[in-house]
């Protein structure tokens, strides 16, 4: 590859100069190779990054609050998904508390009507 220096009055060239079509072909070739490679790398990195969320989703999707006492068991991993798992556990705990209060209120209503 040669050099080309352009000054205010003159242009100096030394060595073999690239042909304009060759440079354009190189740019197109590199772009066509780099774009899919970059996309594949981004997909692989993002797939790895969301693995903890996928695991949490799998664990929670099988839980049915109405028919089972099974709750989410999560081992802390020191990443952001721990906060989400804690929130889900809190929601389940609140649901359980509300179910106990509702059952108590329904029982009280049934007992009061039976006494009448």
C-alpha positions as CSV (number, residue, x, y, z in Angstrom):
1,X,0.0,0.0,0.0
2,X,1.3,3.4,-0.9
3,X,1.0,6.9,0.5
4,X,-0.6,10.0,-0.8
5,X,0.0,13.4,0.7
6,X,-2.0,16.4,-0.5
7,X,-0.7,19.8,0.1
8,X,-1.9,23.3,-0.8
9,X,0.0,23.3,-4.1
10,X,0.8,19.7,-4.9
11,X,0.0,16.1,-4.3
12,X,2.8,13.6,-3.7
13,X,2.2,9.9,-4.2
14,X,4.6,7.0,-3.5
15,X,4.2,3.3,-3.8
16,X,1.2,1.4,-5.3
17,X,-2.0,3.2,-4.9
18,X,-5.3,1.4,-4.3
19,X,-7.9,1.4,-7.0
20,X,-11.1,3.1,-6.0
21,X,-13.2,0.0,-6.9
22,X,-10.9,-2.2,-4.8
23,X,-11.3,-0.1,-1.7
24,X,-15.1,-0.1,-2.1
25,X,-15.2,-3.9,-2.5
26,X,-13.1,-4.3,0.6
27,X,-15.5,-2.0,2.6
28,X,-18.5,-3.9,1.3
29,X,-16.9,-7.3,2.1
30,X,-15.9,-6.3,5.6
31,X,-19.3,-4.9,6.3
32,X,-21.1,-8.0,5.0
33,X,-18.9,-10.2,7.2
34,X,-18.8,-7.9,10.3
35,X,-22.6,-7.2,10.5
36,X,-23.8,-10.8,10.9
37,X,-20.9,-11.6,13.2
38,X,-21.7,-8.6,15.4
39,X,-25.4,-9.6,15.4
40,X,-24.5,-13.2,16.5
41,X,-22.2,-11.9,19.2
42,X,-24.9,-9.5,20.5
43,X,-27.5,-12.3,20.5
44,X,-25.1,-14.7,22.4
45,X,-24.3,-12.1,25.0
46,X,-27.9,-11.0,25.5
47,X,-29.0,-14.7,25.7
48,X,-26.5,-15.3,28.4
49,X,-27.5,-12.1,30.2
50,X,-31.2,-13.1,30.5
51,X,-30.6,-16.7,31.7
52,X,-31.4,-15.8,35.3
53,X,-34.6,-14.2,34.2
54,X,-35.5,-17.3,32.2
55,X,-34.8,-19.5,35.2
56,X,-37.0,-17.3,37.4
57,X,-39.8,-17.4,34.8
58,X,-39.7,-21.2,34.6
59,X,-39.9,-21.5,38.3
60,X,-42.8,-19.1,38.7
61,X,-44.8,-20.2,35.7
62,X,-45.7,-23.5,37.3
63,X,-46.9,-22.0,40.6
64,X,-50.6,-21.7,41.2
65,X,-51.4,-19.7,44.3
66,X,-55.0,-20.9,44.5
67,X,-54.3,-24.7,44.5
68,X,-50.9,-25.2,45.9
69,X,-48.9,-24.1,48.9
70,X,-45.7,-24.3,47.0
71,X,-43.9,-21.0,46.8
72,X,-40.9,-19.7,45.0
73,X,-37.6,-20.8,46.4
74,X,-34.7,-18.7,45.2
75,X,-31.0,-18.9,46.0
76,X,-29.3,-15.5,46.0
77,X,-26.9,-15.0,43.1
78,X,-25.8,-11.4,43.7
79,X,-27.4,-10.1,40.5
80,X,-30.4,-8.0,39.6
81,X,-32.8,-11.0,39.3
82,X,-32.5,-11.5,43.1
83,X,-34.5,-8.2,43.6
84,X,-37.2,-9.5,41.2
85,X,-37.3,-12.9,43.0
86,X,-37.6,-11.1,46.3
87,X,-40.5,-9.0,44.9
88,X,-42.3,-12.1,43.6
89,X,-41.9,-13.8,47.1
90,X,-43.3,-10.7,48.7
91,X,-46.3,-10.8,46.4
92,X,-46.9,-14.4,47.2
93,X,-46.7,-13.7,50.9
94,X,-49.2,-10.9,50.6
95,X,-51.5,-13.1,48.6
96,X,-51.3,-15.8,51.4
97,X,-52.0,-13.2,54.0
98,X,-55.0,-11.9,52.1
99,X,-56.3,-15.4,51.5
100,X,-56.1,-16.1,55.3
101,X,-58.0,-12.8,56.0
102,X,-60.6,-13.6,53.4
103,X,-61.2,-17.1,54.7
104,X,-61.5,-15.7,58.2
105,X,-64.1,-13.2,57.1
106,X,-66.0,-15.8,55.2
107,X,-66.0,-18.1,58.2
108,X,-67.2,-15.3,60.4
109,X,-70.1,-14.5,58.0
110,X,-71.1,-18.2,57.8
111,X,-71.1,-18.6,61.6
112,X,-73.1,-15.4,62.1
113,X,-75.7,-16.5,59.5
114,X,-75.9,-20.0,61.1
115,X,-76.8,-18.4,64.5
116,X,-79.7,-16.5,63.2
